[in-house]
Amino acid sequence: MTSKQDGVDQLRSTAEEAERFLQSLDEEADSSVISSLSHSAAISKPADYVGLDESDRSFSSTATGNDSAQPAIVLLIIAMLLSPLVLLVVWRNGEQSSVQSLPTLRYASSCGSPPGAAKRWWPVLGPPDRNLLRIIRDRYCGDAYITAEGSLQVASFDSVEEAERFRRQLQKSTGAAFRVGEGVYRYDG
């Protein structure tokens, strides 16, 4: 939750910086329009007017070239500042759609992969909460228990992918935080 909040705070500060930057660009553009108008008024005088030579004409043509490039730069800066926000939205939508596509858990007297010798097992672990244990035993997995290390173990799987999928289903169903523990080898015999 903290890393998501940090990301949101960072996006807000980036948006505020972008807002300030755009306001300064608007103010700069307004002042350049005023100076451009006063400069164009001087250029629009007849050619025989004192002070208009070839160097003034070349300056006026380059100034108008810079004015047309400025909106492109502004759009590029806006795109760069908004891209983290777009990425965050896409990431969150992808995360939500993957959770929503999970099937609903149903009760089973025993959860996890079928037993077998010489396999690596990944446990699905949760907080050592007795109320949560009761809920899980009643609704999802009859063989869930609190381990000697103090974690709520719901099931073990012989594939980390299956364990991760079950963890997501369990989190969606209960609202509690679960994790996949380290894989351990079990030797029956």
DRENLUM-180120 format. One record per residue (C-alpha): residue in three letters; residue number from 1; x, y, z. Coordinates in nm, 4 decimals, m for minus. Layout:
<atoms>
<atom><r>Ala</r><k>NUM</k><px>X</px><py>Y</py><pz>Z</pz></atom>
...
</atoms>
This chain:
<atoms>
<atom><r>Met</r><k>1</k><px>0.0000</px><py>0.0000</py><pz>0.0000</pz></atom>
<atom><r>Thr</r><k>2</k><px>0.2862</px><py>0.2347</py><pz>0.0808</pz></atom>
<atom><r>Ser</r><k>3</k><px>0.4523</px><py>0.1916</py><pz>m0.2595</pz></atom>
<atom><r>Lys</r><k>4</k><px>0.1207</px><py>0.2591</py><pz>m0.4355</pz></atom>
<atom><r>Gln</r><k>5</k><px>0.0684</px><py>0.5691</py><pz>m0.2203</pz></atom>
<atom><r>Asp</r><k>6</k><px>0.4246</px><py>0.6832</py><pz>m0.2988</pz></atom>
<atom><r>Gly</r><k>7</k><px>0.3515</px><py>0.6375</py><pz>m0.6694</pz></atom>
<atom><r>Val</r><k>8</k><px>0.0313</px><py>0.8402</py><pz>m0.6423</pz></atom>
<atom><r>Asp</r><k>9</k><px>0.2101</px><py>1.1154</py><pz>m0.4478</pz></atom>
<atom><r>Gln</r><k>10</k><px>0.4860</px><py>1.1228</py><pz>m0.7073</pz></atom>
<atom><r>Leu</r><k>11</k><px>0.2294</px><py>1.1512</py><pz>m0.9871</pz></atom>
<atom><r>Arg</r><k>12</k><px>0.0557</px><py>1.4361</py><pz>m0.8066</pz></atom>
<atom><r>Ser</r><k>13</k><px>0.3803</px><py>1.6274</py><pz>m0.7622</pz></atom>
<atom><r>Thr</r><k>14</k><px>0.4680</px><py>1.5673</py><pz>m1.1285</pz></atom>
<atom><r>Ala</r><k>15</k><px>0.1269</px><py>1.6975</py><pz>m1.2320</pz></atom>
<atom><r>Glu</r><k>16</k><px>0.1712</px><py>2.0049</py><pz>m1.0122</pz></atom>
<atom><r>Glu</r><k>17</k><px>0.5130</px><py>2.0702</py><pz>m1.1663</pz></atom>
<atom><r>Ala</r><k>18</k><px>0.3627</px><py>2.0323</py><pz>m1.5132</pz></atom>
<atom><r>Glu</r><k>19</k><px>0.0867</px><py>2.2773</py><pz>m1.4224</pz></atom>
<atom><r>Arg</r><k>20</k><px>0.3397</px><py>2.5359</py><pz>m1.3028</pz></atom>
<atom><r>Phe</r><k>21</k><px>0.5530</px><py>2.4818</py><pz>m1.6113</pz></atom>
<atom><r>Leu</r><k>22</k><px>0.2561</px><py>2.5248</py><pz>m1.8450</pz></atom>
<atom><r>Gln</r><k>23</k><px>0.1509</px><py>2.8425</py><pz>m1.6660</pz></atom>
<atom><r>Ser</r><k>24</k><px>0.5002</px><py>2.9846</py><pz>m1.7047</pz></atom>
<atom><r>Leu</r><k>25</k><px>0.4952</px><py>2.8901</py><pz>m2.0741</pz></atom>
<atom><r>Asp</r><k>26</k><px>0.1593</px><py>3.0653</py><pz>m2.1147</pz></atom>
<atom><r>Glu</r><k>27</k><px>0.2950</px><py>3.3767</py><pz>m1.9460</pz></atom>
<atom><r>Glu</r><k>28</k><px>0.6073</px><py>3.3600</py><pz>m2.1621</pz></atom>
<atom><r>Ala</r><k>29</k><px>0.3963</px><py>3.3116</py><pz>m2.4750</pz></atom>
<atom><r>Asp</r><k>30</k><px>0.1787</px><py>3.6119</py><pz>m2.3822</pz></atom>
<atom><r>Ser</r><k>31</k><px>0.4844</px><py>3.8325</py><pz>m2.3363</pz></atom>
<atom><r>Ser</r><k>32</k><px>0.6385</px><py>3.7074</py><pz>m2.6627</pz></atom>
<atom><r>Val</r><k>33</k><px>0.3127</px><py>3.7826</py><pz>m2.8475</pz></atom>
<atom><r>Ile</r><k>34</k><px>0.3191</px><py>4.1388</py><pz>m2.7152</pz></atom>
<atom><r>Ser</r><k>35</k><px>0.6829</px><py>4.1856</py><pz>m2.8156</pz></atom>
<atom><r>Ser</r><k>36</k><px>0.6100</px><py>4.0177</py><pz>m3.1497</pz></atom>
<atom><r>Leu</r><k>37</k><px>0.3207</px><py>4.2571</py><pz>m3.2128</pz></atom>
<atom><r>Ser</r><k>38</k><px>0.5353</px><py>4.5592</py><pz>m3.1351</pz></atom>
<atom><r>His</r><k>39</k><px>0.8118</px><py>4.4155</py><pz>m3.3545</pz></atom>
<atom><r>Ser</r><k>40</k><px>0.5702</px><py>4.3454</py><pz>m3.6413</pz></atom>
<atom><r>Ala</r><k>41</k><px>0.4325</px><py>4.6974</py><pz>m3.6130</pz></atom>
<atom><r>Ala</r><k>42</k><px>0.7847</px><py>4.8261</py><pz>m3.6688</pz></atom>
<atom><r>Ile</r><k>43</k><px>0.8332</px><py>4.5917</py><pz>m3.9661</pz></atom>
<atom><r>Ser</r><k>44</k><px>0.5005</px><py>4.6796</py><pz>m4.1280</pz></atom>
<atom><r>Lys</r><k>45</k><px>0.6165</px><py>5.0358</py><pz>m4.1873</pz></atom>
<atom><r>Pro</r><k>46</k><px>0.7168</px><py>5.1178</py><pz>m4.5433</pz></atom>
<atom><r>Ala</r><k>47</k><px>1.0543</px><py>4.9947</py><pz>m4.6680</pz></atom>
<atom><r>Asp</r><k>48</k><px>1.1886</px><py>5.3471</py><pz>m4.6967</pz></atom>
<atom><r>Tyr</r><k>49</k><px>1.1308</px><py>5.3963</py><pz>m4.3234</pz></atom>
<atom><r>Val</r><k>50</k><px>1.4535</px><py>5.4501</py><pz>m4.1316</pz></atom>
<atom><r>Gly</r><k>51</k><px>1.6060</px><py>5.1461</py><pz>m3.9565</pz></atom>
<atom><r>Leu</r><k>52</k><px>1.4677</px><py>4.8630</py><pz>m4.1706</pz></atom>
<atom><r>Asp</r><k>53</k><px>1.7519</px><py>4.6843</py><pz>m4.3409</pz></atom>
<atom><r>Glu</r><k>54</k><px>1.8251</px><py>4.3271</py><pz>m4.4512</pz></atom>
<atom><r>Ser</r><k>55</k><px>1.9322</px><py>4.2084</py><pz>m4.1030</pz></atom>
<atom><r>Asp</r><k>56</k><px>1.5961</px><py>4.3173</py><pz>m3.9544</pz></atom>
<atom><r>Arg</r><k>57</k><px>1.4103</px><py>4.1170</py><pz>m4.2204</pz></atom>
<atom><r>Ser</r><k>58</k><px>1.6114</px><py>3.8012</py><pz>m4.1481</pz></atom>
<atom><r>Phe</r><k>59</k><px>1.5484</px><py>3.8429</py><pz>m3.7736</pz></atom>
<atom><r>Ser</r><k>60</k><px>1.1748</px><py>3.8725</py><pz>m3.8295</pz></atom>
<atom><r>Ser</r><k>61</k><px>1.1649</px><py>3.5557</py><pz>m4.0407</pz></atom>
<atom><r>Thr</r><k>62</k><px>1.3550</px><py>3.3531</py><pz>m3.7781</pz></atom>
<atom><r>Ala</r><k>63</k><px>1.1341</px><py>3.4847</py><pz>m3.4991</pz></atom>
<atom><r>Thr</r><k>64</k><px>0.8208</px><py>3.3589</py><pz>m3.6733</pz></atom>
<atom><r>Gly</r><k>65</k><px>0.9929</px><py>3.0222</py><pz>m3.7294</pz></atom>
<atom><r>Asn</r><k>66</k><px>1.0517</px><py>2.9893</py><pz>m3.3534</pz></atom>
<atom><r>Asp</r><k>67</k><px>0.6873</px><py>3.0718</py><pz>m3.2795</pz></atom>
<atom><r>Ser</r><k>68</k><px>0.5685</px><py>2.7797</py><pz>m3.4926</pz></atom>
<atom><r>Ala</r><k>69</k><px>0.8093</px><py>2.5378</py><pz>m3.3197</pz></atom>
<atom><r>Gln</r><k>70</k><px>0.6987</px><py>2.6366</py><pz>m2.9686</pz></atom>
<atom><r>Pro</r><k>71</k><px>0.3637</px><py>2.4457</py><pz>m2.9682</pz></atom>
<atom><r>Ala</r><k>72</k><px>0.5446</px><py>2.1269</py><pz>m3.0708</pz></atom>
<atom><r>Ile</r><k>73</k><px>0.7860</px><py>2.1634</py><pz>m2.7798</pz></atom>
<atom><r>Val</r><k>74</k><px>0.4985</px><py>2.2297</py><pz>m2.5397</pz></atom>
<atom><r>Leu</r><k>75</k><px>0.3138</px><py>1.9196</py><pz>m2.6631</pz></atom>
<atom><r>Leu</r><k>76</k><px>0.6292</px><py>1.7111</py><pz>m2.6269</pz></atom>
<atom><r>Ile</r><k>77</k><px>0.6812</px><py>1.8301</py><pz>m2.2698</pz></atom>
<atom><r>Ile</r><k>78</k><px>0.3160</px><py>1.7629</py><pz>m2.1836</pz></atom>
<atom><r>Ala</r><k>79</k><px>0.3430</px><py>1.4114</py><pz>m2.3286</pz></atom>
<atom><r>Met</r><k>80</k><px>0.6577</px><py>1.3438</py><pz>m2.1251</pz></atom>
<atom><r>Leu</r><k>81</k><px>0.4965</px><py>1.4662</py><pz>m1.8048</pz></atom>
<atom><r>Leu</r><k>82</k><px>0.1718</px><py>1.2745</py><pz>m1.8552</pz></atom>
<atom><r>Ser</r><k>83</k><px>0.3304</px><py>0.9446</py><pz>m1.9628</pz></atom>
<atom><r>Pro</r><k>84</k><px>0.3865</px><py>0.8213</py><pz>m1.6021</pz></atom>
<atom><r>Leu</r><k>85</k><px>0.0197</px><py>0.8858</py><pz>m1.5274</pz></atom>
<atom><r>Val</r><k>86</k><px>m0.0883</px><py>0.6920</py><pz>m1.8366</pz></atom>
<atom><r>Leu</r><k>87</k><px>0.1417</px><py>0.4035</py><pz>m1.7443</pz></atom>
<atom><r>Leu</r><k>88</k><px>0.0001</px><py>0.3933</py><pz>m1.3916</pz></atom>
<atom><r>Val</r><k>89</k><px>m0.3576</px><py>0.3807</py><pz>m1.5230</pz></atom>
<atom><r>Val</r><k>90</k><px>m0.2712</px><py>0.1028</py><pz>m1.7698</pz></atom>
<atom><r>Trp</r><k>91</k><px>m0.0879</px><py>m0.0927</py><pz>m1.4978</pz></atom>
<atom><r>Arg</r><k>92</k><px>m0.3777</px><py>m0.0649</py><pz>m1.2519</pz></atom>
<atom><r>Asn</r><k>93</k><px>m0.6345</px><py>m0.1655</py><pz>m1.5150</pz></atom>
<atom><r>Gly</r><k>94</k><px>m0.4237</px><py>m0.4680</py><pz>m1.6086</pz></atom>
<atom><r>Glu</r><k>95</k><px>m0.3886</px><py>m0.5663</py><pz>m1.2432</pz></atom>
<atom><r>Gln</r><k>96</k><px>m0.7636</px><py>m0.5346</py><pz>m1.1825</pz></atom>
<atom><r>Ser</r><k>97</k><px>m0.8576</px><py>m0.7316</py><pz>m1.4937</pz></atom>
<atom><r>Ser</r><k>98</k><px>m0.6253</px><py>m1.0190</py><pz>m1.3964</pz></atom>
<atom><r>Val</r><k>99</k><px>m0.7821</px><py>m1.0356</py><pz>m1.0489</pz></atom>
<atom><r>Gln</r><k>100</k><px>m1.1353</px><py>m1.0148</py><pz>m1.1902</pz></atom>
<atom><r>Ser</r><k>101</k><px>m1.0686</px><py>m1.3028</py><pz>m1.4307</pz></atom>
<atom><r>Leu</r><k>102</k><px>m0.9889</px><py>m1.5444</py><pz>m1.1447</pz></atom>
<atom><r>Pro</r><k>103</k><px>m1.2558</px><py>m1.8053</py><pz>m1.0735</pz></atom>
<atom><r>Thr</r><k>104</k><px>m1.4297</px><py>m1.7954</py><pz>m0.7360</pz></atom>
<atom><r>Leu</r><k>105</k><px>m1.2942</px><py>m2.0278</py><pz>m0.4700</pz></atom>
<atom><r>Arg</r><k>106</k><px>m1.5161</px><py>m2.3114</py><pz>m0.3518</pz></atom>
<atom><r>Tyr</r><k>107</k><px>m1.4847</px><py>m2.5235</py><pz>m0.0392</pz></atom>
<atom><r>Ala</r><k>108</k><px>m1.2466</px><py>m2.8220</py><pz>m0.0431</pz></atom>
<atom><r>Ser</r><k>109</k><px>m1.1591</px><py>m3.0439</py><pz>0.2511</pz></atom>
<atom><r>Ser</r><k>110</k><px>m0.7951</px><py>m3.0331</py><pz>0.1394</pz></atom>
<atom><r>Cys</r><k>111</k><px>m0.6375</px><py>m2.7633</py><pz>m0.0785</pz></atom>
<atom><r>Gly</r><k>112</k><px>m0.3194</px><py>m2.7687</py><pz>m0.2836</pz></atom>
<atom><r>Ser</r><k>113</k><px>m0.1432</px><py>m3.0146</py><pz>m0.5107</pz></atom>
<atom><r>Pro</r><k>114</k><px>m0.1809</px><py>m3.3897</py><pz>m0.4540</pz></atom>
<atom><r>Pro</r><k>115</k><px>0.0842</px><py>m3.5378</py><pz>m0.2222</pz></atom>
<atom><r>Gly</r><k>116</k><px>0.3990</px><py>m3.6852</py><pz>m0.3698</pz></atom>
<atom><r>Ala</r><k>117</k><px>0.7558</px><py>m3.7701</py><pz>m0.2762</pz></atom>
<atom><r>Ala</r><k>118</k><px>1.0661</px><py>m3.5724</py><pz>m0.3729</pz></atom>
<atom><r>Lys</r><k>119</k><px>0.8772</px><py>m3.2656</py><pz>m0.4890</pz></atom>
<atom><r>Arg</r><k>120</k><px>0.9410</px><py>m2.9018</py><pz>m0.4215</pz></atom>
<atom><r>Trp</r><k>121</k><px>0.6469</px><py>m2.7391</py><pz>m0.2424</pz></atom>
<atom><r>Trp</r><k>122</k><px>0.5442</px><py>m2.3720</py><pz>m0.2233</pz></atom>
<atom><r>Pro</r><k>123</k><px>0.3171</px><py>m2.2883</py><pz>0.0710</pz></atom>
<atom><r>Val</r><k>124</k><px>0.0482</px><py>m2.0196</py><pz>0.0557</pz></atom>
<atom><r>Leu</r><k>125</k><px>0.0790</px><py>m1.8263</py><pz>0.3814</pz></atom>
<atom><r>Gly</r><k>126</k><px>m0.1212</px><py>m1.5572</py><pz>0.5565</pz></atom>
<atom><r>Pro</r><k>127</k><px>m0.1323</px><py>m1.3693</py><pz>0.8851</pz></atom>
<atom><r>Pro</r><k>128</k><px>m0.1756</px><py>m1.5830</py><pz>1.2012</pz></atom>
<atom><r>Asp</r><k>129</k><px>m0.5295</px><py>m1.4627</py><pz>1.2643</pz></atom>
<atom><r>Arg</r><k>130</k><px>m0.7592</px><py>m1.7183</py><pz>1.4315</pz></atom>
<atom><r>Asn</r><k>131</k><px>m1.0746</px><py>m1.5538</py><pz>1.2917</pz></atom>
<atom><r>Leu</r><k>132</k><px>m0.9282</px><py>m1.5695</py><pz>0.9402</pz></atom>
<atom><r>Leu</r><k>133</k><px>m0.8314</px><py>m1.9340</py><pz>1.0015</pz></atom>
<atom><r>Arg</r><k>134</k><px>m1.1902</px><py>m2.0127</py><pz>1.1021</pz></atom>
<atom><r>Ile</r><k>135</k><px>m1.3282</px><py>m1.8379</py><pz>0.7913</pz></atom>
<atom><r>Ile</r><k>136</k><px>m1.0866</px><py>m2.0215</py><pz>0.5621</pz></atom>
<atom><r>Arg</r><k>137</k><px>m1.1597</px><py>m2.3597</py><pz>0.7207</pz></atom>
<atom><r>Asp</r><k>138</k><px>m1.5360</px><py>m2.3035</py><pz>0.6995</pz></atom>
<atom><r>Arg</r><k>139</k><px>m1.5509</px><py>m2.1589</py><pz>0.3473</pz></atom>
<atom><r>Tyr</r><k>140</k><px>m1.2435</px><py>m2.2618</py><pz>0.1470</pz></atom>
<atom><r>Cys</r><k>141</k><px>m0.9887</px><py>m2.5115</py><pz>0.2839</pz></atom>
<atom><r>Gly</r><k>142</k><px>m1.0690</px><py>m2.7526</py><pz>0.5638</pz></atom>
<atom><r>Asp</r><k>143</k><px>m0.7036</px><py>m2.8363</py><pz>0.6299</pz></atom>
<atom><r>Ala</r><k>144</k><px>m0.5683</px><py>m2.4821</py><pz>0.6853</pz></atom>
<atom><r>Tyr</r><k>145</k><px>m0.3652</px><py>m2.4384</py><pz>1.0048</pz></atom>
<atom><r>Ile</r><k>146</k><px>m0.1309</px><py>m2.2069</py><pz>1.1958</pz></atom>
<atom><r>Thr</r><k>147</k><px>0.2328</px><py>m2.3197</py><pz>1.1547</pz></atom>
<atom><r>Ala</r><k>148</k><px>0.4920</px><py>m2.3457</py><pz>1.4315</pz></atom>
<atom><r>Glu</r><k>149</k><px>0.6582</px><py>m2.0345</py><pz>1.2810</pz></atom>
<atom><r>Gly</r><k>150</k><px>0.3339</px><py>m1.8415</py><pz>1.3329</pz></atom>
<atom><r>Ser</r><k>151</k><px>0.1908</px><py>m1.8180</py><pz>0.9800</pz></atom>
<atom><r>Leu</r><k>152</k><px>m0.1502</px><py>m1.9252</py><pz>0.8585</pz></atom>
<atom><r>Gln</r><k>153</k><px>m0.0814</px><py>m2.1981</py><pz>0.6012</pz></atom>
<atom><r>Val</r><k>154</k><px>m0.3714</px><py>m2.2585</py><pz>0.3697</pz></atom>
<atom><r>Ala</r><k>155</k><px>m0.2222</px><py>m2.4919</py><pz>0.1089</pz></atom>
<atom><r>Ser</r><k>156</k><px>0.0992</px><py>m2.6111</py><pz>m0.0611</pz></atom>
<atom><r>Phe</r><k>157</k><px>0.1557</px><py>m2.6504</py><pz>m0.4329</pz></atom>
<atom><r>Asp</r><k>158</k><px>0.4203</px><py>m2.8266</py><pz>m0.6404</pz></atom>
<atom><r>Ser</r><k>159</k><px>0.4272</px><py>m2.5316</py><pz>m0.8818</pz></atom>
<atom><r>Val</r><k>160</k><px>0.4999</px><py>m2.1712</py><pz>m0.7890</pz></atom>
<atom><r>Glu</r><k>161</k><px>0.2556</px><py>m2.0578</py><pz>m1.0607</pz></atom>
<atom><r>Glu</r><k>162</k><px>m0.0287</px><py>m2.2586</py><pz>m0.9056</pz></atom>
<atom><r>Ala</r><k>163</k><px>0.0589</px><py>m2.1248</py><pz>m0.5608</pz></atom>
<atom><r>Glu</r><k>164</k><px>0.0587</px><py>m1.7672</py><pz>m0.6908</pz></atom>
<atom><r>Arg</r><k>165</k><px>m0.2760</px><py>m1.8180</py><pz>m0.8675</pz></atom>
<atom><r>Phe</r><k>166</k><px>m0.4314</px><py>m1.9622</py><pz>m0.5502</pz></atom>
<atom><r>Arg</r><k>167</k><px>m0.2850</px><py>m1.6738</py><pz>m0.3442</pz></atom>
<atom><r>Arg</r><k>168</k><px>m0.4557</px><py>m1.4196</py><pz>m0.5737</pz></atom>
<atom><r>Gln</r><k>169</k><px>m0.7861</px><py>m1.6098</py><pz>m0.5528</pz></atom>
<atom><r>Leu</r><k>170</k><px>m0.7627</px><py>m1.6249</py><pz>m0.1742</pz></atom>
<atom><r>Gln</r><k>171</k><px>m0.6844</px><py>m1.2540</py><pz>m0.1457</pz></atom>
<atom><r>Lys</r><k>172</k><px>m0.9764</px><py>m1.1704</py><pz>m0.3743</pz></atom>
<atom><r>Ser</r><k>173</k><px>m1.2123</px><py>m1.3918</py><pz>m0.1729</pz></atom>
<atom><r>Thr</r><k>174</k><px>m1.1059</px><py>m1.2913</py><pz>0.1791</pz></atom>
<atom><r>Gly</r><k>175</k><px>m0.9574</px><py>m0.9431</py><pz>0.1374</pz></atom>
<atom><r>Ala</r><k>176</k><px>m0.6615</px><py>m1.0506</py><pz>0.3547</pz></atom>
<atom><r>Ala</r><k>177</k><px>m0.2964</px><py>m1.0395</py><pz>0.2453</pz></atom>
<atom><r>Phe</r><k>178</k><px>m0.1371</px><py>m1.3735</py><pz>0.1544</pz></atom>
<atom><r>Arg</r><k>179</k><px>0.2043</px><py>m1.4632</py><pz>0.0163</pz></atom>
<atom><r>Val</r><k>180</k><px>0.3772</px><py>m1.7584</py><pz>m0.1429</pz></atom>
<atom><r>Gly</r><k>181</k><px>0.6498</px><py>m1.8922</py><pz>0.0843</pz></atom>
<atom><r>Glu</r><k>182</k><px>0.9878</px><py>m2.0294</py><pz>m0.0197</pz></atom>
<atom><r>Gly</r><k>183</k><px>0.9850</px><py>m2.3590</py><pz>m0.2021</pz></atom>
<atom><r>Val</r><k>184</k><px>1.1008</px><py>m2.6505</py><pz>0.0128</pz></atom>
<atom><r>Tyr</r><k>185</k><px>1.1748</px><py>m3.0123</py><pz>m0.0756</pz></atom>
<atom><r>Arg</r><k>186</k><px>0.9751</px><py>m3.2792</py><pz>0.1054</pz></atom>
<atom><r>Tyr</r><k>187</k><px>1.0894</px><py>m3.6363</py><pz>0.1146</pz></atom>
<atom><r>Asp</r><k>188</k><px>0.8309</px><py>m3.8895</py><pz>0.2233</pz></atom>
<atom><r>Gly</r><k>189</k><px>0.9672</px><py>m4.2223</py><pz>0.3156</pz></atom>
</atoms>
